[in-house]
Amino acid sequence: MSGVVRIEIVETPEELQDLMRQEKDAVRQEKLLVLYGIKTQRVDSVLSAAVRRTENIVPQYKDGYLAIERGE
């Protein structure tokens, strides 16, 4: 497939989980979550990880903001 970049994720799933727990920056934590998903084969690409995250967020969106922010 043209345009596919393959990388080796050298960290173990456990190391990625530890890094996610320690990370305070939400964007970096999300990137680590994508790497974890790929490493554990829960997702097969960055694109499928993005789609999965979007599918989880969109149903929570209500009345112009996330319902979880209102404590619902």
Biopython code that builds the backbone (N, CA, C, O; Angstrom):
import numpy as np
from Bio.PDB.StructureBuilder import StructureBuilder

atoms = [
    (1, "MET", "N", (0.840, -1.177, 0.000)),
    (1, "MET", "CA", (0.000, 0.000, 0.000)),
    (1, "MET", "C", (0.885, 1.239, 0.000)),
    (1, "MET", "O", (1.780, 1.363, 0.836)),
    (2, "SER", "N", (0.649, 2.126, -0.899)),
    (2, "SER", "CA", (1.440, 3.343, -1.018)),
    (2, "SER", "C", (1.133, 4.307, 0.121)),
    (2, "SER", "O", (-0.019, 4.457, 0.528)),
    (3, "GLY", "N", (2.167, 4.952, 0.626)),
    (3, "GLY", "CA", (1.988, 5.956, 1.665)),
    (3, "GLY", "C", (1.911, 5.409, 3.078)),
    (3, "GLY", "O", (1.672, 6.174, 4.012)),
    (4, "VAL", "N", (2.101, 4.133, 3.264)),
    (4, "VAL", "CA", (2.044, 3.540, 4.594)),
    (4, "VAL", "C", (3.417, 3.628, 5.233)),
    (4, "VAL", "O", (4.425, 3.250, 4.635)),
    (5, "VAL", "N", (3.439, 4.131, 6.451)),
    (5, "VAL", "CA", (4.690, 4.219, 7.208)),
    (5, "VAL", "C", (4.637, 3.182, 8.311)),
    (5, "VAL", "O", (3.670, 3.116, 9.070)),
    (6, "ARG", "N", (5.664, 2.387, 8.394)),
    (6, "ARG", "CA", (5.730, 1.364, 9.438)),
    (6, "ARG", "C", (6.819, 1.763, 10.436)),
    (6, "ARG", "O", (7.933, 2.128, 10.060)),
    (7, "ILE", "N", (6.466, 1.683, 11.691)),
    (7, "ILE", "CA", (7.435, 1.960, 12.747)),
    (7, "ILE", "C", (7.404, 0.812, 13.742)),
    (7, "ILE", "O", (6.405, 0.102, 13.861)),
    (8, "GLU", "N", (8.491, 0.641, 14.441)),
    (8, "GLU", "CA", (8.533, -0.346, 15.509)),
    (8, "GLU", "C", (8.353, 0.389, 16.829)),
    (8, "GLU", "O", (9.096, 1.321, 17.135)),
    (9, "ILE", "N", (7.386, -0.024, 17.588)),
    (9, "ILE", "CA", (7.159, 0.555, 18.914)),
    (9, "ILE", "C", (7.958, -0.290, 19.890)),
    (9, "ILE", "O", (7.614, -1.441, 20.160)),
    (10, "VAL", "N", (9.027, 0.290, 20.417)),
    (10, "VAL", "CA", (9.958, -0.489, 21.236)),
    (10, "VAL", "C", (9.487, -0.658, 22.680)),
    (10, "VAL", "O", (9.903, -1.598, 23.358)),
    (11, "GLU", "N", (8.629, 0.237, 23.154)),
    (11, "GLU", "CA", (8.127, 0.129, 24.526)),
    (11, "GLU", "C", (7.149, -1.039, 24.635)),
    (11, "GLU", "O", (6.431, -1.350, 23.685)),
    (12, "THR", "N", (7.131, -1.676, 25.792)),
    (12, "THR", "CA", (6.168, -2.740, 26.053)),
    (12, "THR", "C", (4.817, -2.089, 26.372)),
    (12, "THR", "O", (4.762, -0.904, 26.702)),
    (13, "PRO", "N", (3.736, -2.856, 26.275)),
    (13, "PRO", "CA", (2.435, -2.305, 26.667)),
    (13, "PRO", "C", (2.435, -1.777, 28.103)),
    (13, "PRO", "O", (1.813, -0.756, 28.398)),
    (14, "GLU", "N", (3.126, -2.472, 28.978)),
    (14, "GLU", "CA", (3.193, -2.039, 30.381)),
    (14, "GLU", "C", (3.917, -0.699, 30.506)),
    (14, "GLU", "O", (3.499, 0.170, 31.271)),
    (15, "GLU", "N", (5.009, -0.538, 29.748)),
    (15, "GLU", "CA", (5.738, 0.736, 29.773)),
    (15, "GLU", "C", (4.872, 1.870, 29.234)),
    (15, "GLU", "O", (4.892, 2.980, 29.767)),
    (16, "LEU", "N", (4.119, 1.593, 28.187)),
    (16, "LEU", "CA", (3.236, 2.615, 27.624)),
    (16, "LEU", "C", (2.149, 2.994, 28.623)),
    (16, "LEU", "O", (1.801, 4.169, 28.740)),
    (17, "GLN", "N", (1.610, 2.014, 29.342)),
    (17, "GLN", "CA", (0.612, 2.308, 30.370)),
    (17, "GLN", "C", (1.203, 3.173, 31.474)),
    (17, "GLN", "O", (0.562, 4.121, 31.927)),
    (18, "ASP", "N", (2.407, 2.859, 31.908)),
    (18, "ASP", "CA", (3.076, 3.664, 32.936)),
    (18, "ASP", "C", (3.293, 5.087, 32.452)),
    (18, "ASP", "O", (3.061, 6.040, 33.195)),
    (19, "LEU", "N", (3.738, 5.236, 31.210)),
    (19, "LEU", "CA", (3.948, 6.575, 30.644)),
    (19, "LEU", "C", (2.638, 7.348, 30.569)),
    (19, "LEU", "O", (2.609, 8.547, 30.844)),
    (20, "MET", "N", (1.556, 6.670, 30.200)),
    (20, "MET", "CA", (0.245, 7.334, 30.145)),
    (20, "MET", "C", (-0.182, 7.824, 31.519)),
    (20, "MET", "O", (-0.707, 8.930, 31.654)),
    (21, "ARG", "N", (0.042, 7.002, 32.540)),
    (21, "ARG", "CA", (-0.328, 7.390, 33.900)),
    (21, "ARG", "C", (0.472, 8.593, 34.386)),
    (21, "ARG", "O", (-0.055, 9.452, 35.093)),
    (22, "GLN", "N", (1.747, 8.650, 34.002)),
    (22, "GLN", "CA", (2.632, 9.712, 34.465)),
    (22, "GLN", "C", (2.435, 11.017, 33.697)),
    (22, "GLN", "O", (2.715, 12.096, 34.219)),
    (23, "GLU", "N", (1.954, 10.919, 32.457)),
    (23, "GLU", "CA", (1.864, 12.098, 31.587)),
    (23, "GLU", "C", (0.750, 13.035, 32.041)),
    (23, "GLU", "O", (-0.381, 12.603, 32.264)),
    (24, "LYS", "N", (1.071, 14.301, 32.176)),
    (24, "LYS", "CA", (0.098, 15.313, 32.590)),
    (24, "LYS", "C", (-0.546, 16.006, 31.391)),
    (24, "LYS", "O", (-1.677, 16.483, 31.489)),
    (25, "ASP", "N", (0.151, 16.067, 30.273)),
    (25, "ASP", "CA", (-0.345, 16.732, 29.068)),
    (25, "ASP", "C", (-1.337, 15.807, 28.350)),
    (25, "ASP", "O", (-0.987, 14.686, 27.983)),
    (26, "ALA", "N", (-2.562, 16.274, 28.153)),
    (26, "ALA", "CA", (-3.615, 15.449, 27.558)),
    (26, "ALA", "C", (-3.293, 15.034, 26.124)),
    (26, "ALA", "O", (-3.619, 13.919, 25.716)),
    (27, "VAL", "N", (-2.664, 15.909, 25.364)),
    (27, "VAL", "CA", (-2.329, 15.584, 23.972)),
    (27, "VAL", "C", (-1.285, 14.479, 23.927)),
    (27, "VAL", "O", (-1.404, 13.538, 23.142)),
    (28, "ARG", "N", (-0.276, 14.592, 24.757)),
    (28, "ARG", "CA", (0.750, 13.538, 24.811)),
    (28, "ARG", "C", (0.167, 12.228, 25.318)),
    (28, "ARG", "O", (0.534, 11.151, 24.848)),
    (29, "GLN", "N", (-0.740, 12.327, 26.277)),
    (29, "GLN", "CA", (-1.385, 11.130, 26.803)),
    (29, "GLN", "C", (-2.199, 10.442, 25.702)),
    (29, "GLN", "O", (-2.199, 9.215, 25.611)),
    (30, "GLU", "N", (-2.885, 11.217, 24.873)),
    (30, "GLU", "CA", (-3.656, 10.663, 23.767)),
    (30, "GLU", "C", (-2.747, 9.979, 22.747)),
    (30, "GLU", "O", (-3.101, 8.931, 22.206)),
    (31, "LYS", "N", (-1.586, 10.561, 22.484)),
    (31, "LYS", "CA", (-0.626, 9.946, 21.565)),
    (31, "LYS", "C", (-0.121, 8.623, 22.113)),
    (31, "LYS", "O", (0.023, 7.652, 21.370)),
    (32, "LEU", "N", (0.147, 8.583, 23.406)),
    (32, "LEU", "CA", (0.578, 7.335, 24.037)),
    (32, "LEU", "C", (-0.531, 6.280, 23.971)),
    (32, "LEU", "O", (-0.256, 5.092, 23.799)),
    (33, "LEU", "N", (-1.776, 6.721, 24.107)),
    (33, "LEU", "CA", (-2.902, 5.808, 24.016)),
    (33, "LEU", "C", (-2.987, 5.173, 22.629)),
    (33, "LEU", "O", (-3.293, 3.987, 22.504)),
    (34, "VAL", "N", (-2.718, 5.959, 21.592)),
    (34, "VAL", "CA", (-2.708, 5.431, 20.226)),
    (34, "VAL", "C", (-1.592, 4.399, 20.076)),
    (34, "VAL", "O", (-1.809, 3.323, 19.518)),
    (35, "LEU", "N", (-0.410, 4.723, 20.568)),
    (35, "LEU", "CA", (0.697, 3.761, 20.504)),
    (35, "LEU", "C", (0.356, 2.482, 21.259)),
    (35, "LEU", "O", (0.660, 1.380, 20.801)),
    (36, "TYR", "N", (-0.271, 2.636, 22.409)),
    (36, "TYR", "CA", (-0.676, 1.466, 23.196)),
    (36, "TYR", "C", (-1.675, 0.613, 22.412)),
    (36, "TYR", "O", (-1.558, -0.611, 22.376)),
    (37, "GLY", "N", (-2.654, 1.265, 21.786)),
    (37, "GLY", "CA", (-3.645, 0.538, 21.000)),
    (37, "GLY", "C", (-3.025, -0.229, 19.852)),
    (37, "GLY", "O", (-3.423, -1.358, 19.564)),
    (38, "ILE", "N", (-2.051, 0.382, 19.196)),
    (38, "ILE", "CA", (-1.370, -0.292, 18.092)),
    (38, "ILE", "C", (-0.515, -1.449, 18.626)),
    (38, "ILE", "O", (-0.522, -2.548, 18.072)),
    (39, "LYS", "N", (0.210, -1.183, 19.697)),
    (39, "LYS", "CA", (1.094, -2.209, 20.269)),
    (39, "LYS", "C", (0.311, -3.444, 20.727)),
    (39, "LYS", "O", (0.773, -4.572, 20.557)),
    (40, "THR", "N", (-0.871, -3.227, 21.306)),
    (40, "THR", "CA", (-1.676, -4.336, 21.811)),
    (40, "THR", "C", (-2.639, -4.874, 20.749)),
    (40, "THR", "O", (-3.446, -5.761, 21.028)),
    (41, "GLN", "N", (-2.550, -4.342, 19.551)),
    (41, "GLN", "CA", (-3.362, -4.764, 18.400)),
    (41, "GLN", "C", (-4.854, -4.548, 18.610)),
    (41, "GLN", "O", (-5.674, -5.251, 18.019)),
    (42, "ARG", "N", (-5.211, -3.580, 19.449)),
    (42, "ARG", "CA", (-6.622, -3.199, 19.594)),
    (42, "ARG", "C", (-7.054, -2.329, 18.422)),
    (42, "ARG", "O", (-8.234, -2.266, 18.076)),
    (43, "VAL", "N", (-6.089, -1.668, 17.825)),
    (43, "VAL", "CA", (-6.306, -0.917, 16.581)),
    (43, "VAL", "C", (-5.165, -1.280, 15.648)),
    (43, "VAL", "O", (-4.079, -1.653, 16.093)),
    (44, "ASP", "N", (-5.421, -1.168, 14.345)),
    (44, "ASP", "CA", (-4.380, -1.561, 13.402)),
    (44, "ASP", "C", (-3.699, -0.383, 12.720)),
    (44, "ASP", "O", (-2.768, -0.571, 11.938)),
    (45, "SER", "N", (-4.161, 0.833, 13.014)),
    (45, "SER", "CA", (-3.533, 2.007, 12.414)),
    (45, "SER", "C", (-3.900, 3.247, 13.221)),
    (45, "SER", "O", (-4.820, 3.223, 14.039)),
    (46, "VAL", "N", (-3.179, 4.311, 12.982)),
    (46, "VAL", "CA", (-3.470, 5.586, 13.633)),
    (46, "VAL", "C", (-4.862, 6.060, 13.213)),
    (46, "VAL", "O", (-5.605, 6.609, 14.026)),
    (47, "LEU", "N", (-5.212, 5.848, 11.945)),
    (47, "LEU", "CA", (-6.531, 6.255, 11.461)),
    (47, "LEU", "C", (-7.639, 5.516, 12.190)),
    (47, "LEU", "O", (-8.613, 6.139, 12.611)),
    (48, "SER", "N", (-7.518, 4.218, 12.347)),
    (48, "SER", "CA", (-8.578, 3.479, 13.041)),
    (48, "SER", "C", (-8.640, 3.872, 14.514)),
    (48, "SER", "O", (-9.716, 3.842, 15.110)),
    (49, "ALA", "N", (-7.515, 4.237, 15.110)),
    (49, "ALA", "CA", (-7.518, 4.728, 16.496)),
    (49, "ALA", "C", (-8.272, 6.045, 16.582)),
    (49, "ALA", "O", (-9.039, 6.259, 17.521)),
    (50, "ALA", "N", (-8.064, 6.927, 15.617)),
    (50, "ALA", "CA", (-8.756, 8.219, 15.597)),
    (50, "ALA", "C", (-10.259, 8.022, 15.424)),
    (50, "ALA", "O", (-11.058, 8.686, 16.085)),
    (51, "VAL", "N", (-10.635, 7.123, 14.548)),
    (51, "VAL", "CA", (-12.055, 6.845, 14.326)),
    (51, "VAL", "C", (-12.686, 6.283, 15.595)),
    (51, "VAL", "O", (-13.793, 6.665, 15.975)),
    (52, "ARG", "N", (-11.977, 5.386, 16.232)),
    (52, "ARG", "CA", (-12.503, 4.774, 17.465)),
    (52, "ARG", "C", (-12.704, 5.835, 18.547)),
    (52, "ARG", "O", (-13.730, 5.835, 19.226)),
    (53, "ARG", "N", (-11.745, 6.732, 18.713)),
    (53, "ARG", "CA", (-11.861, 7.793, 19.723)),
    (53, "ARG", "C", (-13.025, 8.716, 19.393)),
    (53, "ARG", "O", (-13.757, 9.138, 20.288)),
    (54, "THR", "N", (-13.199, 9.032, 18.114)),
    (54, "THR", "CA", (-14.296, 9.903, 17.697)),
    (54, "THR", "C", (-15.637, 9.236, 17.961)),
    (54, "THR", "O", (-16.574, 9.890, 18.417)),
    (55, "GLU", "N", (-15.738, 7.946, 17.680)),
    (55, "GLU", "CA", (-16.983, 7.223, 17.938)),
    (55, "GLU", "C", (-17.329, 7.231, 19.421)),
    (55, "GLU", "O", (-18.506, 7.222, 19.783)),
    (56, "ASN", "N", (-16.320, 7.248, 20.278)),
    (56, "ASN", "CA", (-16.569, 7.284, 21.718)),
    (56, "ASN", "C", (-17.000, 8.670, 22.196)),
    (56, "ASN", "O", (-17.765, 8.784, 23.153)),
    (57, "ILE", "N", (-16.517, 9.713, 21.542)),
    (57, "ILE", "CA", (-16.790, 11.075, 21.979)),
    (57, "ILE", "C", (-18.112, 11.594, 21.427)),
    (57, "ILE", "O", (-18.876, 12.226, 22.158)),
    (58, "VAL", "N", (-18.394, 11.342, 20.160)),
    (58, "VAL", "CA", (-19.558, 11.936, 19.504)),
    (58, "VAL", "C", (-20.869, 11.629, 20.229)),
    (58, "VAL", "O", (-21.665, 12.552, 20.399)),
    (59, "PRO", "N", (-21.150, 10.401, 20.666)),
    (59, "PRO", "CA", (-22.428, 10.173, 21.362)),
    (59, "PRO", "C", (-22.562, 10.944, 22.670)),
    (59, "PRO", "O", (-23.676, 11.187, 23.134)),
    (60, "GLN", "N", (-21.440, 11.330, 23.265)),
    (60, "GLN", "CA", (-21.477, 12.072, 24.524)),
    (60, "GLN", "C", (-21.759, 13.560, 24.290)),
    (60, "GLN", "O", (-22.064, 14.293, 25.231)),
    (61, "TYR", "N", (-21.658, 13.995, 23.054)),
    (61, "TYR", "CA", (-21.826, 15.408, 22.743)),
    (61, "TYR", "C", (-23.306, 15.738, 22.731)),
    (61, "TYR", "O", (-24.085, 15.105, 22.018)),
    (62, "LYS", "N", (-23.688, 16.719, 23.515)),
    (62, "LYS", "CA", (-25.108, 17.025, 23.665)),
    (62, "LYS", "C", (-25.263, 18.522, 23.924)),
    (62, "LYS", "O", (-24.538, 19.093, 24.738)),
    (63, "ASP", "N", (-26.187, 19.140, 23.246)),
    (63, "ASP", "CA", (-26.504, 20.552, 23.456)),
    (63, "ASP", "C", (-25.293, 21.471, 23.318)),
    (63, "ASP", "O", (-25.197, 22.479, 24.018)),
    (64, "GLY", "N", (-24.365, 21.129, 22.417)),
    (64, "GLY", "CA", (-23.244, 22.015, 22.159)),
    (64, "GLY", "C", (-22.038, 21.827, 23.059)),
    (64, "GLY", "O", (-21.060, 22.561, 22.920)),
    (65, "TYR", "N", (-22.071, 20.887, 23.962)),
    (65, "TYR", "CA", (-20.904, 20.621, 24.809)),
    (65, "TYR", "C", (-20.978, 19.191, 25.308)),
    (65, "TYR", "O", (-22.017, 18.540, 25.198)),
    (66, "LEU", "N", (-19.898, 18.714, 25.847)),
    (66, "LEU", "CA", (-19.872, 17.338, 26.343)),
    (66, "LEU", "C", (-20.731, 17.214, 27.591)),
    (66, "LEU", "O", (-20.598, 17.983, 28.542)),
    (67, "ALA", "N", (-21.597, 16.244, 27.562)),
    (67, "ALA", "CA", (-22.500, 16.020, 28.705)),
    (67, "ALA", "C", (-21.717, 15.701, 29.976)),
    (67, "ALA", "O", (-22.159, 16.023, 31.079)),
    (68, "ILE", "N", (-20.561, 15.073, 29.821)),
    (68, "ILE", "CA", (-19.772, 14.704, 31.003)),
    (68, "ILE", "C", (-19.278, 15.934, 31.755)),
    (68, "ILE", "O", (-19.016, 15.864, 32.956)),
    (69, "GLU", "N", (-19.149, 17.060, 31.057)),
    (69, "GLU", "CA", (-18.717, 18.286, 31.727)),
    (69, "GLU", "C", (-19.796, 18.815, 32.658)),
    (69, "GLU", "O", (-19.495, 19.524, 33.619)),
    (70, "ARG", "N", (-21.067, 18.472, 32.378)),
    (70, "ARG", "CA", (-22.178, 18.912, 33.216)),
    (70, "ARG", "C", (-22.430, 17.944, 34.353)),
    (70, "ARG", "O", (-23.291, 18.188, 35.199)),
    (71, "GLY", "N", (-21.691, 16.852, 34.383)),
    (71, "GLY", "CA", (-21.865, 15.878, 35.440)),
    (71, "GLY", "C", (-22.992, 14.902, 35.181)),
    (71, "GLY", "O", (-23.500, 14.277, 36.112)),
    (72, "GLU", "N", (-23.393, 14.762, 33.911)),
    (72, "GLU", "CA", (-24.484, 13.835, 33.575)),
    (72, "GLU", "C", (-23.972, 12.425, 33.429)),
    (72, "GLU", "O", (-24.748, 11.512, 33.148)),
]
sb = StructureBuilder()
sb.init_structure("model")
sb.init_model(0)
sb.init_chain("A")
sb.init_seg("    ")
for serial, (resi, resn, name, xyz) in enumerate(atoms, 1):
    if name == "N":
        sb.init_residue(resn, " ", resi, " ")
    sb.init_atom(name, np.array(xyz, "f"), 0.0, 1.0, " ", f" {name:<3s}", serial, name[0])
structure = sb.get_structure()
